[in-house]
């Protein structure tokens, strides 16, 4: 029997069924239309709202998988903003800041930003003007190499992924930077850089190549019979100066040890009277270890660059002398242009194997005429070489008549077995002796050969019997003039033939420093402090110049009347070669009434005829001459010796002066030591070291008085640079210790940002709770007390019936196993009004200090509560809808600063955390930890250097806003930034930091007694934590006060108004 209750029950079931169908239909309508769609081996076309094909995604015709836009439907990209253009060495640095002229947002289909270079502002960008590209849509920089140094214009064009380009940007000009004023510096192309026979007759100006020396030997008249005047015929002191003709005393006429110091007038042996062997080595790779040697031996089957053996160097040239018949093996080294009579000094180390069987080994100069025809040879050789030991052979060779070129070669002759190695070769020009001709006076009254020995009685020829200049070289028998026959100072410089005095004629110990007009220790200037006889001779007869007492740290000095235009010769003329540079320096003292343009020391480069070719000048600067104070001018003059230079003179000059005096002292003139005069080379002077690359451009400059920089290159390509401002660029950088940015360790910056998810777990299983708490998922993490953490859990919950609530709990088991009884950290409650599944969620934020440092095992539990009887609840995740639980580091620890507020408007403001940085407003050093030392101005010295200032200390203050900011605040952290640019030791030192309460710089030093000691390196700026000493709101600054005489603490920090000044950073709650 069916009753009303049965009908009502059926209706309810029908209504529930309809409701279930309605829910399922709504879920289907919300599902993505392509949720379960895949592309199988083809593409999926993309259309715009109007049905136009916009692109395709999937496997493209070329096999690649990509999203490819359709150009016809794409929109050209916007116009980029104007670039920033900065000069670089032989190039331009182009920077784009990511800004668009006609768009507020970057295009989503951005591919790259093209960089175009053109000769004018209105150039049209095209493929040939494309120089580089920037691929970062947020901006970037690129360095573009530019040929030449003319001005170039830069425009930017955006490129989309569809291959479309937009409008070009505004053009901006830039100009590449040169290392020096011109690419080819005077003298940079030396003879070793020219190909053989490159300089032909047509390339040489008429008269450009002249002789640099006269032939050896004296000019004799042979008027007397041989040996007519013997020792016994001359009375003591009979031969005086006026009786000897110029050039009469030649080497053969002077007995051994006859010329002692007494017989040589001070300064009479000048540079041009000596035969100087040397000058720069003409070989660019004398130790045979570089690329030049490798190129020379390339292609020579029997020669090689042996890098396994050298004589004090890494390599040598090896010649394998194996042949079926006696043969000559040659290796070319270089070519040297010469003139007839030129001399070369040849030297080389050799090593010969024990089985070598040749006739000779040599370093030779093959003399050729202008047409390249061989004339003869000059050799440093040996036919009996030492075996299996390094030995040196040397020789001086002279170019014959018609010689125009010397081919320098290494040779092993007449050999069938063995090997020869060569190393450390030298080819140096020899500046030969020249004729001294202070007058050409002969004795026409004496018939040649008329006065023979038998015509003279013993000691009959006395001084008064000899007419002035009557005795010429041909009148004196060999070795007949001994020391006892010469009057004191009778043999002066004008009486000695050029080059005739060698070692056999000079008594040991006779040539003391005061007898030479050449300087010592590399200084070309003799008597550079102007205190000896050489200087006395310089000023003799010169009314504008005099020697005065009291120099700059010396007893005497030179002084000139500035109203006179007369200059002072200090050196020369002495030999010089093209390409040489000179370091010049001198102290000067201009009088108060001195009137002129400048003072200078300069070198004048001359050719063989004495004609000036150019000057290298070091000057005080026009209008910059200092008066009434000793001042030094010094430097390497920029003008190198030009082509055809054979000699140089050095002079002092007061330029365009009309009144007053200039006093000079401590002069220097030194050739710059160089490994060559062009291309890759090193130059060393008293200023420091300069290195040049293959192109002759300065790559390394470590010198005083000018900016320093360093460029490192590989195969001629720069790979790293440190410039004069301390900026550096590297390809890669590996830091083994710490990396600081702006004085703070990089880790401090990283600590300010979140570290992200620390642990995570996914769930795809089901658990069911029946009204009691049940564990679901455990996750462990290491907690840092200085950080903040977020806990997030989400999974699907499905109650069996509607009603009640779902309770999710986060429990902390510490290091042990977590249970449903572990400490509850948070609970999340969600109502369950209907018996349908839903997404459950728990999120909780907690600080590291409240959790505690170390490993923690966290547990998520769940339970259904307050629901109908018999209700259960499932917690689950599925493969396509996984549950998850993660623990996230969200940043550094933030203290709790909020408070309750009932909204009535009367609650006091809650405290907040503030971090503020203060620039220093004053600083100073205090001698002996007492009075302020104004000499050091704002620099901050600490520690003991000498008794002059005793143990020093410094105070650094900050603005008054620090006081008001800290009033009523709680200091959480205090940090100070200091830059120490000097310590007593290169390794650095230790700073002792204390606090003080001075509002402004006091007259005497005082500070708090508590200090913190921190190590610092030289030229290092960094932030350090000083919370332990800056622990009171009364402090207004810091002190540097080691109060120790140990050199470990002596240093200097930058102060107020200087670069990298002190800063104070305080984090406080107020």
BADOKE-75070 format. One line per 10 residues: number of its first residue (from 0); their letters; for each residue x, y, z of C-alpha. Coordinates in steps of 0.2 Angstrom, whole numbers, plus 5000, padded with zeros to 4 digits. Layout:
NUM) a) X/Y/Z  ...
//
This chain:
0) xxxxxxxxxx) 5000/5000/5000  5007/5017/4995  5004/5032/5006  5008/5050/5006  5025/5048/5015  5030/5037/5001  5026/5050/4988  5036/5063/4998  5051/5052/5000  5051/5049/4981
10) xxxxxxxxxx) 5050/5067/4977  5065/5071/4988  5075/5058/4980  5070/5065/4963  5075/5083/4968  5092/5077/4975  5095/5069/4958  5091/5085/4948  5102/5095/4960  5116/5083/4957
20) xxxxxxxxxx) 5114/5084/4938  5114/5103/4939  5130/5103/4949  5139/5092/4936  5133/5102/4922  5140/5118/4930  5157/5110/4933  5157/5105/4914  5153/5122/4909  5168/5129/4919
30) xxxxxxxxxx) 5180/5117/4912  5193/5123/4899  5187/5119/4881  5205/5112/4877  5209/5104/4894  5212/5087/4887  5218/5093/4869  5235/5088/4862  5244/5092/4845  5249/5076/4836
40) xxxxxxxxxx) 5263/5079/4824  5256/5096/4817  5252/5114/4821  5237/5123/4829  5232/5139/4821  5229/5154/4831  5216/5167/4824  5211/5184/4829  5193/5189/4834  5189/5194/4816
50) xxxxxxxxxx) 5196/5177/4809  5213/5183/4803  5227/5170/4805  5239/5177/4818  5251/5162/4820  5253/5144/4823  5260/5133/4837  5267/5116/4836  5279/5106/4825  5284/5118/4811
60) xxxxxxxxxx) 5289/5113/4793  5307/5113/4798  5304/5101/4812  5306/5113/4826  5293/5116/4839  5288/5134/4841  5275/5148/4842  5277/5156/4825  5268/5173/4822  5261/5178/4806
70) xxxxxxxxxx) 5270/5194/4799  5255/5200/4790  5245/5200/4806  5259/5206/4817  5261/5224/4823  5278/5233/4821  5287/5236/4837  5287/5254/4845  5302/5266/4844  5316/5264/4857
80) xxxxxxxxxx) 5322/5279/4867  5338/5288/4862  5354/5278/4866  5368/5283/4878  5384/5283/4869  5401/5284/4878  5419/5283/4871  5429/5267/4873  5447/5263/4867  5445/5261/4848
90) xxxxxxxxxx) 5426/5259/4850  5410/5265/4858  5399/5259/4872  5381/5260/4868  5368/5259/4882  5349/5257/4880  5339/5260/4896  5324/5250/4891  5313/5265/4888  5301/5267/4873
100) xxxxxxxxxx) 5297/5284/4865  5280/5279/4859  5275/5266/4872  5273/5264/4890  5276/5245/4890  5288/5234/4880  5281/5223/4866  5277/5205/4871  5285/5199/4854  5301/5208/4857
110) xxxxxxxxxx) 5316/5199/4849  5331/5211/4849  5336/5229/4848  5347/5233/4833  5362/5245/4835  5366/5254/4819  5381/5265/4816  5382/5279/4803  5393/5294/4797  5379/5307/4800
120) xxxxxxxxxx) 5364/5310/4811  5352/5308/4796  5359/5291/4790  5347/5278/4785  5349/5261/4795  5351/5246/4783  5360/5229/4785  5377/5236/4781  5376/5249/4796  5371/5235/4809
130) xxxxxxxxxx) 5385/5234/4821  5378/5225/4836  5362/5220/4845  5354/5221/4863  5343/5206/4867  5337/5211/4885  5320/5219/4884  5324/5229/4900  5339/5237/4892  5358/5234/4892
140) xxxxxxxxxx) 5375/5239/4885  5386/5233/4871  5404/5238/4866  5406/5241/4847  5423/5241/4839  5425/5256/4827  5439/5258/4813  5446/5275/4814  5443/5289/4827  5430/5300/4817
150) xxxxxxxxxx) 5413/5304/4825  5400/5291/4822  5381/5292/4825  5371/5278/4834  5352/5274/4831  5342/5260/4838  5329/5249/4830  5317/5236/4838  5315/5219/4830  5300/5208/4834
160) xxxxxxxxxx) 5299/5189/4834  5289/5191/4818  5304/5199/4809  5296/5216/4809  5306/5232/4813  5300/5248/4820  5305/5266/4817  5323/5271/4822  5327/5281/4837  5335/5298/4838
170) xxxxxxxxxx) 5353/5298/4832  5366/5301/4846  5384/5305/4842  5400/5297/4849  5419/5297/4846  5431/5283/4849  5445/5286/4862  5463/5285/4857  5476/5279/4869  5489/5292/4863
180) xxxxxxxxxx) 5487/5307/4852  5491/5297/4836  5491/5279/4831  5509/5279/4824  5520/5288/4837  5536/5296/4831  5550/5283/4830  5538/5268/4832  5542/5260/4815  5560/5254/4818
190) xxxxxxxxxx) 5571/5245/4806  5567/5228/4812  5548/5231/4808  5552/5234/4789  5553/5220/4777  5570/5217/4768  5573/5230/4754  5557/5239/4759  5566/5256/4759  5573/5259/4742
200) xxxxxxxxxx) 5583/5273/4735  5567/5282/4729  5561/5282/4747  5576/5291/4754  5578/5310/4754  5594/5318/4747  5607/5319/4761  5596/5310/4774  5609/5297/4777  5625/5304/4784
210) xxxxxxxxxx) 5641/5298/4793  5641/5298/4812  5659/5296/4815  5677/5298/4808  5688/5284/4804  5699/5278/4818  5717/5285/4821  5726/5301/4820  5731/5312/4806  5750/5312/4805
220) xxxxxxxxxx) 5762/5323/4795  5777/5312/4795  5789/5327/4796  5802/5319/4807  5812/5303/4805  5805/5289/4815  5810/5289/4834  5820/5305/4832  5814/5312/4848  5817/5300/4862
230) xxxxxxxxxx) 5815/5300/4881  5833/5305/4884  5832/5320/4873  5817/5329/4882  5820/5338/4898  5808/5336/4912  5792/5346/4909  5799/5351/4893  5783/5347/4883  5770/5360/4888
240) xxxxxxxxxx) 5753/5363/4882  5757/5377/4869  5770/5366/4862  5759/5352/4857  5749/5353/4841  5731/5347/4841  5729/5328/4838  5748/5326/4840  5747/5314/4855  5740/5298/4847
250) xxxxxxxxxx) 5740/5281/4856  5757/5275/4849  5765/5291/4856  5760/5288/4874  5769/5276/4886  5759/5264/4897  5753/5272/4913  5760/5289/4907  5743/5298/4908  5738/5299/4927
260) xxxxxxxxxx) 5725/5308/4935  5736/5323/4937  5739/5324/4918  5720/5325/4914  5711/5341/4916  5695/5340/4925  5681/5336/4913  5692/5335/4898  5688/5317/4895  5670/5320/4887
270) xxxxxxxxxx) 5658/5308/4880  5663/5311/4862  5682/5307/4866  5677/5289/4872  5673/5275/4860  5656/5269/4867  5651/5251/4863  5632/5248/4865  5616/5257/4864  5600/5248/4862
280) xxxxxxxxxx) 5600/5229/4857  5594/5229/4839  5586/5212/4841  5568/5212/4846  5569/5194/4853  5587/5192/4858  5583/5177/4869  5574/5168/4855  5558/5164/4866  5544/5174/4857
290) xxxxxxxxxx) 5533/5174/4842  5546/5184/4831  5559/5169/4833  5545/5156/4830  5541/5165/4813  5559/5166/4808  5563/5147/4810  5546/5142/4802  5549/5134/4786  5568/5130/4790
300) xxxxxxxxxx) 5568/5111/4791  5585/5110/4801  5581/5125/4813  5568/5126/4828  5564/5136/4843  5569/5124/4857  5559/5128/4873  5567/5114/4883  5584/5123/4884  5591/5140/4886
310) xxxxxxxxxx) 5605/5149/4895  5595/5158/4909  5580/5159/4897  5566/5148/4893  5571/5145/4875  5585/5145/4862  5587/5142/4843  5593/5125/4839  5601/5120/4822  5602/5101/4818
320) xxxxxxxxxx) 5618/5099/4808  5615/5082/4800  5620/5081/4782  5627/5068/4770  5641/5080/4765  5649/5095/4774  5636/5108/4774  5633/5126/4780  5617/5129/4790  5611/5147/4792
330) xxxxxxxxxx) 5596/5155/4802  5592/5173/4798  5590/5184/4813  5587/5202/4806  5593/5215/4794  5602/5232/4799  5604/5247/4788  5622/5253/4789  5634/5265/4781  5652/5262/4776
340) xxxxxxxxxx) 5663/5263/4792  5648/5259/4804  5653/5247/4817  5642/5233/4826  5645/5224/4842  5640/5206/4839  5638/5193/4854  5629/5177/4857  5629/5162/4869  5632/5145/4860
350) xxxxxxxxxx) 5631/5127/4865  5638/5113/4854  5635/5094/4856  5649/5082/4858  5647/5074/4841  5647/5091/4831  5661/5090/4817  5660/5107/4808  5673/5120/4804  5666/5135/4813
360) xxxxxxxxxx) 5651/5142/4821  5647/5161/4820  5635/5176/4822  5639/5185/4806  5635/5201/4798  5634/5199/4779  5638/5216/4771  5628/5220/4756  5628/5235/4744  5612/5245/4740
370) xxxxxxxxxx) 5608/5232/4726  5609/5217/4738  5625/5211/4732  5636/5203/4745  5652/5212/4748  5660/5203/4763  5657/5196/4780  5660/5202/4798  5659/5188/4811  5660/5183/4829
380) xxxxxxxxxx) 5666/5165/4827  5675/5151/4834  5683/5136/4825  5686/5126/4841  5670/5128/4851  5668/5122/4869  5657/5106/4869  5641/5104/4879  5643/5120/4889  5636/5137/4887
390) xxxxxxxxxx) 5650/5149/4880  5649/5167/4874  5658/5174/4859  5659/5192/4854  5667/5203/4840  5666/5221/4834  5664/5222/4815  5666/5236/4803  5655/5239/4787  5666/5240/4772
400) xxxxxxxxxx) 5665/5253/4758  5648/5253/4748  5640/5244/4762  5621/5248/4764  5614/5233/4774  5620/5220/4786  5611/5203/4786  5613/5196/4804  5613/5177/4804  5617/5162/4815
410) xxxxxxxxxx) 5628/5149/4806  5636/5132/4808  5648/5128/4794  5656/5113/4786  5645/5101/4797  5638/5083/4795  5634/5079/4813  5628/5086/4829  5618/5101/4835  5621/5119/4839
420) xxxxxxxxxx) 5610/5130/4851  5611/5149/4851  5604/5161/4865  5605/5179/4872  5611/5187/4856  5616/5205/4855  5618/5217/4840  5623/5234/4846  5629/5249/4836  5646/5255/4841
430) xxxxxxxxxx) 5649/5274/4842  5667/5275/4836  5680/5288/4841  5680/5305/4832  5693/5317/4828  5696/5331/4840  5701/5346/4830  5703/5362/4841  5714/5368/4827  5725/5361/4813
440) xxxxxxxxxx) 5742/5368/4816  5758/5360/4808  5777/5364/4810  5781/5370/4792  5798/5376/4798  5805/5359/4802  5810/5349/4787  5804/5331/4788  5817/5320/4795  5829/5334/4799
450) xxxxxxxxxx) 5829/5332/4817  5836/5315/4821  5841/5308/4838  5860/5311/4835  5857/5329/4833  5850/5331/4850  5860/5332/4866  5853/5323/4882  5839/5334/4889  5843/5348/4877
460) xxxxxxxxxx) 5826/5351/4871  5818/5361/4885  5801/5369/4886  5808/5386/4880  5816/5378/4865  5800/5372/4858  5789/5384/4848  5771/5384/4852  5762/5369/4843  5778/5364/4835
470) xxxxxxxxxx) 5777/5346/4841  5765/5337/4830  5761/5318/4831  5774/5314/4817  5788/5322/4827  5786/5311/4842  5793/5293/4843  5782/5279/4849  5781/5278/4868  5794/5292/4870
480) xxxxxxxxxx) 5782/5304/4880  5782/5298/4898  5774/5306/4913  5789/5314/4919  5791/5324/4902  5774/5332/4903  5770/5348/4913  5755/5347/4925  5739/5349/4915  5748/5352/4898
490) xxxxxxxxxx) 5739/5338/4890  5721/5345/4889  5706/5338/4879  5711/5348/4863  5728/5340/4863  5722/5322/4862  5717/5314/4845  5700/5306/4846  5699/5288/4852  5718/5286/4855
500) xxxxxxxxxx) 5718/5283/4874  5714/5265/4878  5717/5255/4894  5735/5253/4891  5738/5272/4892  5728/5276/4908  5736/5272/4925  5725/5262/4936  5714/5273/4947  5717/5288/4937
510) xxxxxxxxxx) 5699/5290/4930  5690/5296/4945  5672/5303/4944  5678/5321/4944  5688/5318/4928  5673/5312/4918  5659/5323/4910  5647/5309/4910  5636/5305/4925  5635/5290/4936
520) xxxxxxxxxx) 5621/5277/4940  5613/5280/4923  5612/5299/4924  5619/5306/4909  5623/5322/4918  5640/5324/4926  5640/5333/4943  5621/5334/4943  5621/5343/4960  5633/5356/4953
530) xxxxxxxxxx) 5647/5355/4966  5662/5349/4957  5675/5355/4944  5664/5350/4930  5651/5363/4935  5665/5376/4937  5670/5373/4919  5652/5375/4914  5650/5392/4921  5668/5398/4916
540) xxxxxxxxxx) 5666/5414/4905  5647/5413/4906  5641/5430/4914  5623/5424/4915  5627/5408/4925  5636/5406/4942  5638/5393/4956  5630/5398/4973  5630/5391/4990  5615/5382/4996
550) xxxxxxxxxx) 5606/5370/4985  5590/5359/4988  5598/5347/5001  5616/5350/4993  5630/5362/4996  5629/5371/4980  5617/5375/4965  5617/5383/4948  5609/5400/4946  5606/5410/4931
560) xxxxxxxxxx) 5601/5428/4928  5583/5426/4921  5585/5443/4911  5598/5434/4900  5592/5422/4886  5608/5411/4888  5605/5393/4891  5615/5380/4901  5622/5364/4892  5622/5349/4904
570) xxxxxxxxxx) 5625/5335/4892  5632/5333/4875  5631/5331/4861  5631/5312/4865  5625/5298/4853  5607/5294/4851  5596/5284/4840  5579/5286/4832  5565/5281/4844  5574/5284/4860
580) xxxxxxxxxx) 5564/5293/4874  5572/5303/4888  5567/5305/4907  5571/5323/4912  5571/5330/4930  5577/5345/4939  5574/5356/4955  5571/5374/4953  5569/5389/4964  5562/5405/4956
590) xxxxxxxxxx) 5565/5421/4965  5551/5432/4970  5554/5445/4957  5556/5432/4943  5546/5437/4928  5544/5424/4913  5533/5411/4905  5540/5395/4912  5556/5386/4916  5562/5370/4907
600) xxxxxxxxxx) 5574/5356/4905  5574/5349/4888  5583/5337/4876  5587/5343/4858  5588/5329/4845  5600/5332/4831  5606/5324/4815  5624/5320/4811  5626/5338/4805  5621/5345/4821
610) xxxxxxxxxx) 5604/5351/4814  5590/5351/4827  5576/5339/4823  5565/5341/4838  5565/5344/4857  5558/5334/4871  5553/5346/4885  5549/5344/4903  5542/5361/4910  5534/5370/4924
620) xxxxxxxxxx) 5520/5375/4912  5516/5391/4905  5511/5403/4919  5512/5389/4932  5530/5392/4939  5531/5392/4958  5541/5406/4966  5551/5406/4982  5550/5387/4985  5560/5373/4979
630) xxxxxxxxxx) 5550/5363/4966  5554/5348/4955  5548/5345/4937  5551/5328/4931  5544/5316/4918  5546/5306/4902  5546/5319/4888  5533/5314/4875  5543/5318/4860  5555/5303/4855
640) xxxxxxxxxx) 5570/5305/4845  5564/5307/4827  5571/5298/4811  5589/5303/4807  5593/5307/4825  5612/5303/4829  5615/5314/4844  5606/5324/4858  5610/5338/4870  5602/5343/4886
650) xxxxxxxxxx) 5600/5360/4892  5592/5371/4906  5582/5387/4901  5571/5401/4909  5559/5404/4895  5554/5421/4890  5560/5428/4906  5564/5447/4909  5569/5448/4927  5574/5439/4943
660) xxxxxxxxxx) 5584/5423/4945  5582/5404/4944  5592/5392/4955  5594/5374/4949  5599/5358/4957  5599/5339/4956  5597/5338/4937  5593/5321/4929  5594/5315/4911  5591/5296/4908
670) xxxxxxxxxx) 5587/5286/4893  5571/5276/4895  5575/5258/4895  5565/5250/4881  5564/5233/4873  5561/5241/4857  5554/5257/4849  5539/5251/4841  5525/5238/4843  5525/5227/4857
680) xxxxxxxxxx) 5537/5233/4870  5541/5237/4888  5548/5254/4894  5555/5257/4911  5560/5275/4918  5561/5282/4935  5542/5286/4933  5538/5267/4932  5533/5254/4920  5523/5255/4903
690) xxxxxxxxxx) 5519/5240/4892  5513/5241/4874  5503/5229/4864  5506/5223/4846  5499/5238/4839  5510/5249/4849  5495/5255/4861  5498/5257/4879  5491/5242/4888  5499/5244/4906
700) xxxxxxxxxx) 5504/5260/4914  5511/5259/4932  5519/5276/4933  5519/5290/4945  5511/5307/4942  5498/5301/4930  5483/5289/4929  5487/5271/4930  5478/5257/4921  5480/5239/4916
710) xxxxxxxxxx) 5473/5229/4901  5476/5210/4899  5475/5203/4882  5474/5186/4874  5480/5184/4856  5479/5203/4854  5461/5204/4861  5458/5213/4877  5450/5202/4890  5451/5212/4906
720) xxxxxxxxxx) 5454/5230/4911  5457/5240/4927  5456/5258/4923  5462/5274/4931  5446/5276/4941  5447/5258/4949  5433/5252/4937  5436/5234/4931  5430/5223/4918  5432/5204/4917
730) xxxxxxxxxx) 5426/5190/4907  5424/5179/4922  5427/5182/4940  5430/5169/4954  5430/5175/4972  5437/5162/4984  5433/5173/5000  5420/5187/5001  5413/5198/4988  5408/5216/4994
740) xxxxxxxxxx) 5396/5228/4985  5396/5246/4991  5405/5241/5006  5393/5227/5011  5396/5208/5009  5385/5201/4995  5378/5189/5007  5370/5204/5017  5361/5209/5001  5355/5191/4998
750) xxxxxxxxxx) 5349/5190/5016  5337/5205/5013  5327/5194/5000  5317/5179/5002  5326/5162/5001  5310/5154/4994  5303/5137/4997  5313/5127/5010  5303/5110/5009  5288/5104/5000
760) xxxxxxxxxx) 5278/5088/4998  5263/5082/4987  5249/5071/4991  5239/5059/4979  5232/5047/4993  5216/5047/5003  5214/5047/5022  5197/5047/5031  5193/5055/5048  5178/5049/5058
770) xxxxxxxxxx) 5176/5064/5070  5193/5062/5078  5210/5071/5074  5220/5062/5061  5237/5065/5054  5239/5068/5035  5256/5074/5030  5273/5077/5039  5287/5089/5032  5304/5093/5040
780) xxxxxxxxxx) 5314/5110/5038  5329/5118/5046  5324/5134/5054  5335/5150/5055  5331/5161/5070  5335/5177/5059  5321/5173/5046  5303/5173/5044  5293/5158/5038  5276/5154/5029
790) xxxxxxxxxx) 5267/5137/5030  5254/5133/5017  5244/5117/5015  5230/5113/5002  5220/5097/4998  5203/5091/4993  5191/5088/5008  5175/5077/5005  5163/5075/5019  5151/5061/5019
800) xxxxxxxxxx) 5136/5072/5023  5134/5091/5025  5135/5100/5042  5149/5104/5054  5166/5110/5051  5183/5104/5045  5198/5108/5057  5216/5108/5050  5230/5109/5062  5249/5113/5060
810) xxxxxxxxxx) 5258/5104/5074  5277/5105/5078  5286/5090/5084  5303/5098/5085  5317/5086/5082  5306/5071/5087  5292/5062/5078  5276/5073/5077  5259/5067/5083  5242/5073/5086
820) xxxxxxxxxx) 5247/5078/5103  5262/5089/5097  5263/5108/5100  5249/5116/5090  5256/5131/5080  5240/5135/5070  5222/5129/5067  5212/5133/5051  5193/5130/5051  5181/5128/5036
830) xxxxxxxxxx) 5162/5125/5037  5155/5110/5028  5137/5115/5024  5134/5102/5011  5141/5085/5008  5151/5090/4993  5170/5090/4990  5179/5107/4992  5197/5113/4993  5204/5115/5010
840) xxxxxxxxxx) 5217/5128/5015  5229/5132/5029  5241/5146/5029  5252/5152/5043  5266/5164/5046  5278/5163/5060  5296/5170/5065  5312/5160/5067  5314/5166/5085  5297/5159/5090
850) xxxxxxxxxx) 5300/5143/5081  5318/5141/5087  5333/5137/5077  5337/5119/5071  5328/5105/5063  5309/5104/5065  5296/5090/5060  5279/5098/5056  5263/5088/5055  5246/5093/5046
860) xxxxxxxxxx) 5231/5085/5055  5213/5086/5051  5196/5081/5058  5178/5083/5055  5169/5091/5070  5151/5096/5075  5143/5087/5060  5129/5074/5060  5131/5058/5068  5141/5045/5058
870) xxxxxxxxxx) 5148/5059/5047  5166/5055/5040  5177/5066/5030  5190/5061/5017  5206/5072/5014  5214/5067/4998  5224/5072/4982  5224/5065/4965  5236/5064/4950  5228/5078/4942
880) xxxxxxxxxx) 5224/5088/4957  5238/5085/4970  5237/5091/4988  5253/5100/4993  5261/5106/5009  5276/5118/5009  5287/5128/5020  5293/5145/5013  5307/5157/5019  5299/5174/5016
890) xxxxxxxxxx) 5313/5186/5021  5323/5192/5036  5316/5192/5054  5304/5206/5056  5300/5210/5075  5282/5212/5080  5277/5231/5081  5258/5232/5080  5246/5234/5094  5227/5233/5098
900) xxxxxxxxxx) 5216/5247/5092  5198/5248/5096  5195/5261/5083  5190/5275/5095  5204/5286/5089  5213/5288/5106  5226/5273/5105  5244/5279/5104  5254/5275/5088  5261/5258/5087
910) xxxxxxxxxx) 5280/5257/5086  5288/5253/5069  5305/5247/5063  5316/5260/5054  5333/5258/5045  5341/5275/5041  5358/5279/5034  5367/5295/5039  5382/5303/5029  5395/5310/5040
920) xxxxxxxxxx) 5395/5329/5043  5412/5332/5051  5428/5323/5055  5446/5326/5060  5462/5318/5067  5470/5322/5085  5489/5322/5088  5494/5312/5103  5475/5309/5107  5474/5327/5112
930) xxxxxxxxxx) 5472/5342/5101  5464/5343/5084  5477/5342/5070  5472/5354/5057  5486/5349/5045  5477/5333/5041  5461/5342/5038  5446/5330/5037  5457/5314/5035  5455/5301/5049
940) xxxxxxxxxx) 5472/5294/5056  5474/5282/5070  5489/5274/5078  5507/5278/5080  5520/5282/5066  5532/5294/5074  5535/5305/5089  5529/5320/5078  5511/5317/5081  5512/5303/5094
950) xxxxxxxxxx) 5498/5290/5095  5484/5298/5085  5465/5296/5085  5451/5302/5075  5433/5308/5078  5419/5306/5065  5402/5315/5068  5385/5314/5060  5371/5326/5058  5359/5332/5072
960) xxxxxxxxxx) 5345/5322/5064  5353/5307/5072  5349/5314/5089  5331/5317/5086  5328/5301/5077  5335/5290/5091  5326/5300/5105  5315/5287/5113  5320/5274/5101  5327/5256/5104
970) xxxxxxxxxx) 5342/5252/5094  5341/5236/5085  5357/5237/5075  5371/5250/5071  5383/5249/5057  5397/5260/5050  5405/5261/5033  5424/5266/5033  5436/5267/5018  5454/5264/5023
980) xxxxxxxxxx) 5466/5270/5009  5482/5267/5019  5490/5255/5032  5508/5254/5038  5509/5236/5031  5504/5231/5013  5494/5217/5021  5482/5230/5030  5479/5233/5048  5466/5234/5062
990) xxxxxxxxxx) 5454/5248/5066  5448/5250/5084  5431/5258/5084  5423/5267/5098  5408/5278/5101  5407/5297/5106  5393/5309/5110  5400/5325/5102  5388/5335/5092  5402/5345/5083
1000) xxxxxxxxxx) 5420/5343/5081  5428/5347/5098  5445/5355/5101  5452/5340/5111  5449/5321/5109  5437/5310/5120  5427/5295/5117  5419/5280/5126  5431/5267/5132  5422/5252/5125
1010) xxxxxxxxxx) 5429/5247/5108  5428/5235/5094  5443/5229/5084  5441/5224/5065  5454/5220/5052  5454/5230/5036  5464/5228/5020  5472/5243/5010  5460/5252/4999  5445/5243/5006
1020) xxxxxxxxxx) 5428/5251/5011  5416/5240/5020  5401/5240/5032  5404/5233/5049  5392/5229/5064  5396/5241/5079  5380/5237/5089  5390/5231/5104  5398/5249/5106  5385/5260/5098
1030) xxxxxxxxxx) 5372/5253/5111  5365/5270/5117  5354/5283/5110  5366/5296/5117  5380/5292/5104  5382/5305/5090  5397/5297/5081  5412/5285/5081  5430/5287/5086  5445/5278/5079
1040) xxxxxxxxxx) 5456/5275/5094  5468/5260/5096  5478/5269/5109  5493/5258/5104  5511/5261/5097  5510/5245/5087  5512/5248/5068  5497/5236/5066  5485/5250/5071  5493/5264/5060
1050) xxxxxxxxxx) 5481/5268/5046  5471/5282/5038  5453/5282/5033  5444/5294/5022  5434/5308/5030  5421/5321/5027  5421/5329/5010  5432/5315/5003  5428/5301/4991  5420/5286/5000
1060) xxxxxxxxxx) 5416/5296/5016  5411/5288/5032  5392/5283/5034  5382/5277/5049  5367/5265/5046  5355/5263/5061  5340/5251/5063  5329/5256/5077  5311/5253/5083  5302/5269/5088
//
